[in-house]
Each structure stands twice: as C-alpha cells, then as structure tokens.
Amino acid sequence: MAVKITHDTPDLLIAENTPWVIAVMLSLGLLLFAGIGSLVASQTLIGAFVMAGIGGGMCLAAICIFVERLQVILDARAGTVTLRSRTILRRRGHGSASRA
C-alpha cells in the first residue's frame, strides 16, 4: 500500500491511497467468471448462471466492498484534519478534527 501525495502547499496537504492491485485482480476475476459462464452457456444454462451470475456477482460485490479510495486532508489554515473514503457505491466523509 503506497500513499500518494496529490496536493502539497504550505496550507494544504492531501494524501490518498487507492488499492489498484486489488481492483485489477478482482476485475480480472470478474472477467474470468463471465467468460467461463459464456463458454459454458452452450452446454447448460444452469452452469452458465452459476459461473457468470454467482461467480461474477461475488467478484463484483468484492470490488464494491474492498476497493476503497482513502484521502487524508490536512488543512493548516483551518487547523483541521479530514478523512474521506469513497467506494464505487458511495462517498463518505468521516468528518474533521480541529485543534483546540
């Protein structure tokens, strides 16, 4: 896991992490299950549904759950630290903490 600095000024620092390796591996798994399902479709529709539907669906669910972009925003001017995360399905802001 490598953290990349996307914005660096004296007042603002933004660091983010995107798990590209996991995203690519799960996408290849999704394509593999969908491809095998389409090949099996000529033999049996049940097998095609199991491979493409269930196997591909589980890979898609794993992508939605595990592939999450995290951002840490350090704002010196406002004195806050903000943690943001974004998945394919939604964006979440975990709020900010400020200096007392």
N, CA, C and O atoms as a GROMACS GRO file, in nm:
protein
  400
    1MET      N    1   0.084  -0.118   0.000
    1MET     CA    2   0.000   0.000   0.000
    1MET      C    3   0.088   0.123   0.000
    1MET      O    4   0.165   0.147   0.094
    2ALA      N    5   0.077   0.199  -0.104
    2ALA     CA    6   0.154   0.322  -0.114
    2ALA      C    7   0.059   0.440  -0.106
    2ALA      O    8  -0.047   0.442  -0.170
    3VAL      N    9   0.097   0.538  -0.030
    3VAL     CA   10   0.019   0.660  -0.016
    3VAL      C   11   0.080   0.763  -0.111
    3VAL      O   12   0.201   0.784  -0.112
    4LYS      N   13  -0.006   0.827  -0.190
    4LYS     CA   14   0.039   0.924  -0.288
    4LYS      C   15  -0.002   1.064  -0.242
    4LYS      O   16  -0.118   1.086  -0.205
    5ILE      N   17   0.091   1.157  -0.246
    5ILE     CA   18   0.062   1.296  -0.215
    5ILE      C   19   0.006   1.359  -0.342
    5ILE      O   20   0.076   1.368  -0.443
    6THR      N   21  -0.121   1.403  -0.338
    6THR     CA   22  -0.183   1.460  -0.457
    6THR      C   23  -0.182   1.612  -0.457
    6THR      O   24  -0.194   1.673  -0.564
    7HIS      N   25  -0.169   1.674  -0.342
    7HIS     CA   26  -0.168   1.821  -0.334
    7HIS      C   27  -0.078   1.860  -0.216
    7HIS      O   28  -0.100   1.813  -0.104
    8ASP      N   29   0.021   1.943  -0.240
    8ASP     CA   30   0.116   1.980  -0.135
    8ASP      C   31   0.147   2.129  -0.146
    8ASP      O   32   0.225   2.171  -0.231
    9THR      N   33   0.085   2.207  -0.060
    9THR     CA   34   0.113   2.350  -0.049
    9THR      C   35   0.139   2.379   0.098
    9THR      O   36   0.114   2.293   0.182
   10PRO      N   37   0.189   2.498   0.132
   10PRO     CA   38   0.212   2.528   0.273
   10PRO      C   39   0.085   2.523   0.360
   10PRO      O   40   0.093   2.498   0.480
   11ASP      N   41  -0.032   2.546   0.299
   11ASP     CA   42  -0.157   2.547   0.376
   11ASP      C   43  -0.236   2.418   0.368
   11ASP      O   44  -0.321   2.393   0.453
   12LEU      N   45  -0.210   2.335   0.266
   12LEU     CA   46  -0.294   2.218   0.244
   12LEU      C   47  -0.210   2.100   0.197
   12LEU      O   48  -0.126   2.112   0.108
   13LEU      N   49  -0.234   1.984   0.259
   13LEU     CA   50  -0.169   1.859   0.219
   13LEU      C   51  -0.278   1.754   0.203
   13LEU      O   52  -0.357   1.729   0.294
   14ILE      N   53  -0.282   1.693   0.085
   14ILE     CA   54  -0.378   1.587   0.058
   14ILE      C   55  -0.301   1.461   0.020
   14ILE      O   56  -0.223   1.461  -0.075
   15ALA      N   57  -0.324   1.355   0.097
   15ALA     CA   58  -0.262   1.225   0.070
   15ALA      C   59  -0.374   1.125   0.045
   15ALA      O   60  -0.476   1.126   0.114
   16GLU      N   61  -0.355   1.039  -0.055
   16GLU     CA   62  -0.460   0.941  -0.084
   16GLU      C   63  -0.401   0.805  -0.115
   16GLU      O   64  -0.286   0.792  -0.155
   17ASN      N   65  -0.485   0.705  -0.095
   17ASN     CA   66  -0.447   0.566  -0.119
   17ASN      C   67  -0.560   0.500  -0.198
   17ASN      O   68  -0.675   0.502  -0.155
   18THR      N   69  -0.526   0.442  -0.312
   18THR     CA   70  -0.622   0.366  -0.393
   18THR      C   71  -0.562   0.227  -0.416
   18THR      O   72  -0.452   0.216  -0.470
   19PRO      N   73  -0.634   0.122  -0.376
   19PRO     CA   74  -0.580  -0.014  -0.391
   19PRO      C   75  -0.595  -0.066  -0.533
   19PRO      O   76  -0.685  -0.145  -0.561
   20TRP      N   77  -0.508  -0.023  -0.624
   20TRP     CA   78  -0.517  -0.060  -0.765
   20TRP      C   79  -0.495  -0.208  -0.788
   20TRP      O   80  -0.560  -0.268  -0.873
   21VAL      N   81  -0.405  -0.269  -0.714
   21VAL     CA   82  -0.374  -0.411  -0.736
   21VAL      C   83  -0.497  -0.496  -0.705
   21VAL      O   84  -0.530  -0.586  -0.782
   22ILE      N   85  -0.564  -0.468  -0.595
   22ILE     CA   86  -0.685  -0.543  -0.559
   22ILE      C   87  -0.794  -0.520  -0.663
   22ILE      O   88  -0.863  -0.614  -0.702
   23ALA      N   89  -0.809  -0.395  -0.708
   23ALA     CA   90  -0.912  -0.363  -0.807
   23ALA      C   91  -0.888  -0.437  -0.938
   23ALA      O   92  -0.982  -0.490  -0.997
   24VAL      N   93  -0.765  -0.440  -0.984
   24VAL     CA   94  -0.733  -0.508  -1.110
   24VAL      C   95  -0.752  -0.659  -1.095
   24VAL      O   96  -0.806  -0.724  -1.185
   25MET      N   97  -0.707  -0.716  -0.985
   25MET     CA   98  -0.719  -0.861  -0.966
   25MET      C   99  -0.866  -0.903  -0.959
   25MET      O  100  -0.905  -1.003  -1.019
   26LEU      N  101  -0.948  -0.828  -0.887
   26LEU     CA  102  -1.090  -0.862  -0.878
   26LEU      C  103  -1.161  -0.841  -1.012
   26LEU      O  104  -1.251  -0.918  -1.046
   27SER      N  105  -1.121  -0.740  -1.088
   27SER     CA  106  -1.179  -0.719  -1.221
   27SER      C  107  -1.144  -0.833  -1.315
   27SER      O  108  -1.228  -0.878  -1.393
   28LEU      N  109  -1.020  -0.882  -1.308
   28LEU     CA  110  -0.981  -0.997  -1.390
   28LEU      C  111  -1.059  -1.122  -1.350
   28LEU      O  112  -1.096  -1.202  -1.435
   29GLY      N  113  -1.083  -1.138  -1.220
   29GLY     CA  114  -1.165  -1.250  -1.173
   29GLY      C  115  -1.307  -1.240  -1.225
   29GLY      O  116  -1.367  -1.340  -1.263
   30LEU      N  117  -1.361  -1.118  -1.226
   30LEU     CA  118  -1.496  -1.096  -1.279
   30LEU      C  119  -1.502  -1.133  -1.427
   30LEU      O  120  -1.595  -1.201  -1.470
   31LEU      N  121  -1.402  -1.088  -1.505
   31LEU     CA  122  -1.399  -1.122  -1.647
   31LEU      C  123  -1.379  -1.271  -1.670
   31LEU      O  124  -1.436  -1.328  -1.764
   32LEU      N  125  -1.300  -1.336  -1.586
   32LEU     CA  126  -1.277  -1.479  -1.597
   32LEU      C  127  -1.407  -1.557  -1.575
   32LEU      O  128  -1.442  -1.644  -1.654
   33PHE      N  129  -1.479  -1.525  -1.468
   33PHE     CA  130  -1.604  -1.596  -1.440
   33PHE      C  131  -1.709  -1.568  -1.548
   33PHE      O  132  -1.781  -1.659  -1.588
   34ALA      N  133  -1.717  -1.443  -1.595
   34ALA     CA  134  -1.813  -1.411  -1.701
   34ALA      C  135  -1.776  -1.483  -1.832
   34ALA      O  136  -1.864  -1.531  -1.903
   35GLY      N  137  -1.647  -1.490  -1.862
   35GLY     CA  138  -1.603  -1.561  -1.983
   35GLY      C  139  -1.630  -1.709  -1.976
   35GLY      O  140  -1.678  -1.768  -2.073
   36ILE      N  141  -1.601  -1.771  -1.863
   36ILE     CA  142  -1.628  -1.914  -1.848
   36ILE      C  143  -1.778  -1.940  -1.853
   36ILE      O  144  -1.824  -2.038  -1.911
   37GLY      N  145  -1.854  -1.849  -1.792
   37GLY     CA  146  -2.000  -1.863  -1.798
   37GLY      C  147  -2.054  -1.856  -1.939
   37GLY      O  148  -2.147  -1.929  -1.974
   38SER      N  149  -1.998  -1.768  -2.021
   38SER     CA  150  -2.045  -1.758  -2.160
   38SER      C  151  -2.002  -1.881  -2.241
   38SER      O  152  -2.074  -1.922  -2.332
   39LEU      N  153  -1.887  -1.940  -2.210
   39LEU     CA  154  -1.846  -2.062  -2.279
   39LEU      C  155  -1.932  -2.182  -2.238
   39LEU      O  156  -1.963  -2.267  -2.321
   40VAL      N  157  -1.969  -2.188  -2.113
   40VAL     CA  158  -2.049  -2.299  -2.062
   40VAL      C  159  -2.195  -2.286  -2.107
   40VAL      O  160  -2.270  -2.383  -2.104
   41ALA      N  161  -2.236  -2.166  -2.148
   41ALA     CA  162  -2.375  -2.142  -2.186
   41ALA      C  163  -2.419  -2.230  -2.302
   41ALA      O  164  -2.538  -2.261  -2.314
   42SER      N  165  -2.327  -2.269  -2.388
   42SER     CA  166  -2.365  -2.356  -2.500
   42SER      C  167  -2.397  -2.498  -2.452
   42SER      O  168  -2.469  -2.572  -2.519
   43GLN      N  169  -2.345  -2.537  -2.337
   43GLN     CA  170  -2.368  -2.671  -2.282
   43GLN      C  171  -2.492  -2.673  -2.192
   43GLN      O  172  -2.582  -2.755  -2.210
   44THR      N  173  -2.493  -2.584  -2.095
   44THR     CA  174  -2.603  -2.584  -1.998
   44THR      C  175  -2.624  -2.442  -1.945
   44THR      O  176  -2.528  -2.370  -1.916
   45LEU      N  177  -2.748  -2.404  -1.934
   45LEU     CA  178  -2.779  -2.270  -1.884
   45LEU      C  179  -2.759  -2.259  -1.733
   45LEU      O  180  -2.726  -2.152  -1.682
   46ILE      N  181  -2.779  -2.368  -1.662
   46ILE     CA  182  -2.758  -2.367  -1.516
   46ILE      C  183  -2.611  -2.342  -1.486
   46ILE      O  184  -2.578  -2.261  -1.398
   47GLY      N  185  -2.522  -2.410  -1.556
   47GLY     CA  186  -2.379  -2.389  -1.536
   47GLY      C  187  -2.336  -2.248  -1.571
   47GLY      O  188  -2.250  -2.189  -1.505
   48ALA      N  189  -2.396  -2.194  -1.678
   48ALA     CA  190  -2.364  -2.057  -1.717
   48ALA      C  191  -2.409  -1.959  -1.609
   48ALA      O  192  -2.337  -1.864  -1.578
   49PHE      N  193  -2.527  -1.982  -1.553
   49PHE     CA  194  -2.576  -1.894  -1.447
   49PHE      C  195  -2.487  -1.902  -1.324
   49PHE      O  196  -2.457  -1.801  -1.261
   50VAL      N  197  -2.446  -2.024  -1.289
   50VAL     CA  198  -2.361  -2.041  -1.171
   50VAL      C  199  -2.227  -1.971  -1.190
   50VAL      O  200  -2.182  -1.898  -1.102
   51MET      N  201  -2.165  -1.992  -1.304
   51MET     CA  202  -2.033  -1.932  -1.327
   51MET      C  203  -2.041  -1.780  -1.344
   51MET      O  204  -1.971  -1.706  -1.276
   52ALA      N  205  -2.126  -1.735  -1.434
   52ALA     CA  206  -2.132  -1.592  -1.464
   52ALA      C  207  -2.208  -1.516  -1.357
   52ALA      O  208  -2.164  -1.410  -1.311
   53GLY      N  209  -2.321  -1.568  -1.318
   53GLY     CA  210  -2.406  -1.497  -1.223
   53GLY      C  211  -2.351  -1.495  -1.081
   53GLY      O  212  -2.332  -1.389  -1.022
   54ILE      N  213  -2.325  -1.612  -1.029
   54ILE     CA  214  -2.281  -1.620  -0.889
   54ILE      C  215  -2.132  -1.585  -0.877
   54ILE      O  216  -2.095  -1.503  -0.793
   55GLY      N  217  -2.047  -1.646  -0.960
   55GLY     CA  218  -1.903  -1.617  -0.952
   55GLY      C  219  -1.871  -1.473  -0.987
   55GLY      O  220  -1.797  -1.406  -0.915
   56GLY      N  221  -1.928  -1.425  -1.097
   56GLY     CA  222  -1.906  -1.286  -1.137
   56GLY      C  223  -1.970  -1.189  -1.039
   56GLY      O  224  -1.914  -1.083  -1.009
   57GLY      N  225  -2.087  -1.226  -0.989
   57GLY     CA  226  -2.155  -1.141  -0.890
   57GLY      C  227  -2.076  -1.128  -0.761
   57GLY      O  228  -2.073  -1.020  -0.700
   58MET      N  229  -2.011  -1.236  -0.718
   58MET     CA  230  -1.930  -1.229  -0.596
   58MET      C  231  -1.806  -1.142  -0.619
   58MET      O  232  -1.766  -1.067  -0.530
   59CYS      N  233  -1.747  -1.151  -0.737
   59CYS     CA  234  -1.633  -1.063  -0.768
   59CYS      C  235  -1.677  -0.917  -0.771
   59CYS      O  236  -1.607  -0.830  -0.721
   60LEU      N  237  -1.792  -0.891  -0.830
   60LEU     CA  238  -1.844  -0.754  -0.835
   60LEU      C  239  -1.874  -0.702  -0.694
   60LEU      O  240  -1.846  -0.587  -0.664
   61ALA      N  241  -1.932  -0.786  -0.609
   61ALA     CA  242  -1.957  -0.747  -0.471
   61ALA      C  243  -1.827  -0.719  -0.396
   61ALA      O  244  -1.819  -0.625  -0.317
   62ALA      N  245  -1.724  -0.801  -0.422
   62ALA     CA  246  -1.594  -0.778  -0.358
   62ALA      C  247  -1.532  -0.646  -0.404
   62ALA      O  248  -1.470  -0.576  -0.324
   63ILE      N  249  -1.549  -0.613  -0.532
   63ILE     CA  250  -1.499  -0.484  -0.582
   63ILE      C  251  -1.569  -0.370  -0.510
   63ILE      O  252  -1.505  -0.274  -0.467
   64CYS      N  253  -1.701  -0.381  -0.496
   64CYS     CA  254  -1.777  -0.275  -0.430
   64CYS      C  255  -1.740  -0.261  -0.282
   64CYS      O  256  -1.744  -0.151  -0.228
   65ILE      N  257  -1.703  -0.369  -0.218
   65ILE     CA  258  -1.673  -0.365  -0.075
   65ILE      C  259  -1.527  -0.328  -0.048
   65ILE      O  260  -1.499  -0.242   0.036
   66PHE      N  261  -1.434  -0.392  -0.117
   66PHE     CA  262  -1.293  -0.381  -0.080
   66PHE      C  263  -1.214  -0.272  -0.152
   66PHE      O  264  -1.110  -0.229  -0.102
   67VAL      N  265  -1.260  -0.227  -0.267
   67VAL     CA  266  -1.187  -0.123  -0.339
   67VAL      C  267  -1.237   0.012  -0.288
   67VAL      O  268  -1.345   0.058  -0.324
   68GLU      N  269  -1.156   0.074  -0.203
   68GLU     CA  270  -1.195   0.197  -0.135
   68GLU      C  271  -1.080   0.298  -0.143
   68GLU      O  272  -0.967   0.268  -0.103
   69ARG      N  273  -1.110   0.415  -0.193
   69ARG     CA  274  -1.009   0.522  -0.200
   69ARG      C  275  -1.017   0.603  -0.072
   69ARG      O  276  -1.123   0.653  -0.034
   70LEU      N  277  -0.905   0.616  -0.005
   70LEU     CA  278  -0.897   0.693   0.119
   70LEU      C  279  -0.820   0.821   0.095
   70LEU      O  280  -0.718   0.820   0.026
   71GLN      N  281  -0.867   0.931   0.152
   71GLN     CA  282  -0.799   1.060   0.145
   71GLN      C  283  -0.786   1.117   0.285
   71GLN      O  284  -0.879   1.112   0.365
   72VAL      N  285  -0.669   1.172   0.312
   72VAL     CA  286  -0.647   1.247   0.435
   72VAL      C  287  -0.613   1.390   0.392
   72VAL      O  288  -0.519   1.412   0.316
   73ILE      N  289  -0.690   1.485   0.443
   73ILE     CA  290  -0.672   1.625   0.408
   73ILE      C  291  -0.630   1.701   0.533
   73ILE      O  292  -0.704   1.709   0.630
   74LEU      N  293  -0.508   1.755   0.528
   74LEU     CA  294  -0.455   1.834   0.639
   74LEU      C  295  -0.461   1.981   0.597
   74LEU      O  296  -0.389   2.023   0.506
   75ASP      N  297  -0.547   2.058   0.663
   75ASP     CA  298  -0.567   2.198   0.630
   75ASP      C  299  -0.508   2.283   0.742
   75ASP      O  300  -0.566   2.294   0.850
   76ALA      N  301  -0.392   2.344   0.715
   76ALA     CA  302  -0.325   2.424   0.818
   76ALA      C  303  -0.399   2.554   0.843
   76ALA      O  304  -0.403   2.601   0.957
   77ARG      N  305  -0.458   2.612   0.742
   77ARG     CA  306  -0.530   2.739   0.759
   77ARG      C  307  -0.650   2.724   0.852
   77ARG      O  308  -0.671   2.806   0.941
   78ALA      N  309  -0.727   2.618   0.833
   78ALA     CA  310  -0.844   2.594   0.918
   78ALA      C  311  -0.806   2.514   1.043
   78ALA      O  312  -0.884   2.509   1.139
   79GLY      N  313  -0.690   2.452   1.043
   79GLY     CA  314  -0.647   2.371   1.157
   79GLY      C  315  -0.726   2.242   1.169
   79GLY      O  316  -0.755   2.197   1.280
   80THR      N  317  -0.762   2.181   1.056
   80THR     CA  318  -0.843   2.060   1.059
   80THR      C  319  -0.774   1.945   0.986
   80THR      O  320  -0.689   1.965   0.899
   81VAL      N  321  -0.815   1.826   1.024
   81VAL     CA  322  -0.776   1.704   0.956
   81VAL      C  323  -0.905   1.634   0.915
   81VAL      O  324  -0.991   1.608   1.000
   82THR      N  325  -0.920   1.605   0.785
   82THR     CA  326  -1.041   1.541   0.735
   82THR      C  327  -1.004   1.408   0.671
   82THR      O  328  -0.909   1.399   0.594
   83LEU      N  329  -1.082   1.306   0.704
   83LEU     CA  330  -1.064   1.173   0.646
   83LEU      C  331  -1.184   1.144   0.557
   83LEU      O  332  -1.298   1.147   0.603
   84ARG      N  333  -1.160   1.117   0.428
   84ARG     CA  334  -1.265   1.085   0.333
   84ARG      C  335  -1.240   0.948   0.275
   84ARG      O  336  -1.126   0.907   0.254
   85SER      N  337  -1.348   0.877   0.249
   85SER     CA  338  -1.335   0.749   0.180
   85SER      C  339  -1.443   0.741   0.074
   85SER      O  340  -1.553   0.795   0.090
   86ARG      N  341  -1.410   0.672  -0.035
   86ARG     CA  342  -1.506   0.657  -0.144
   86ARG      C  343  -1.495   0.517  -0.201
   86ARG      O  344  -1.387   0.470  -0.236
   87THR      N  345  -1.610   0.451  -0.210
   87THR     CA  346  -1.618   0.323  -0.278
   87THR      C  347  -1.693   0.345  -0.408
   87THR      O  348  -1.730   0.458  -0.441
   88ILE      N  349  -1.715   0.240  -0.482
   88ILE     CA  350  -1.789   0.252  -0.607
   88ILE      C  351  -1.933   0.296  -0.579
   88ILE      O  352  -1.991   0.371  -0.658
   89LEU      N  353  -1.988   0.251  -0.470
   89LEU     CA  354  -2.129   0.277  -0.442
   89LEU      C  355  -2.155   0.410  -0.372
   89LEU      O  356  -2.259   0.471  -0.395
   90ARG      N  357  -2.064   0.456  -0.288
   90ARG     CA  358  -2.092   0.579  -0.215
   90ARG      C  359  -1.966   0.650  -0.170
   90ARG      O  360  -1.856   0.595  -0.173
   91ARG      N  361  -1.985   0.774  -0.130
   91ARG     CA  362  -1.878   0.858  -0.079
   91ARG      C  363  -1.910   0.888   0.067
   91ARG      O  364  -2.022   0.922   0.103
   92ARG      N  365  -1.807   0.874   0.150
   92ARG     CA  366  -1.826   0.902   0.292
   92ARG      C  367  -1.722   1.003   0.338
   92ARG      O  368  -1.604   0.992   0.302
   93GLY      N  369  -1.764   1.098   0.415
   93GLY     CA  370  -1.672   1.188   0.481
   93GLY      C  371  -1.676   1.157   0.629
   93GLY      O  372  -1.783   1.163   0.690
   94HIS      N  373  -1.566   1.124   0.686
   94HIS     CA  374  -1.562   1.087   0.827
   94HIS      C  375  -1.549   1.207   0.918
   94HIS      O  376  -1.515   1.193   1.036
   95GLY      N  377  -1.576   1.323   0.866
   95GLY     CA  378  -1.570   1.443   0.948
   95GLY      C  379  -1.428   1.494   0.960
   95GLY      O  380  -1.335   1.444   0.898
   96SER      N  381  -1.416   1.594   1.042
   96SER     CA  382  -1.285   1.654   1.060
   96SER      C  383  -1.260   1.677   1.208
   96SER      O  384  -1.352   1.694   1.288
   97ALA      N  385  -1.134   1.678   1.240
   97ALA     CA  386  -1.093   1.709   1.377
   97ALA      C  387  -1.012   1.838   1.371
   97ALA      O  388  -0.931   1.858   1.281
   98SER      N  389  -1.035   1.925   1.468
   98SER     CA  390  -0.963   2.052   1.467
   98SER      C  391  -0.882   2.066   1.594
   98SER      O  392  -0.903   1.997   1.693
   99ARG      N  393  -0.788   2.161   1.586
   99ARG     CA  394  -0.706   2.190   1.704
   99ARG      C  395  -0.789   2.265   1.806
   99ARG      O  396  -0.876   2.344   1.771
  100ALA      N  397  -0.760   2.239   1.929
  100ALA     CA  398  -0.834   2.309   2.037
  100ALA      C  399  -0.771   2.444   2.064
  100ALA      O  400  -0.819   2.517   2.151
   0.00000   0.00000   0.00000
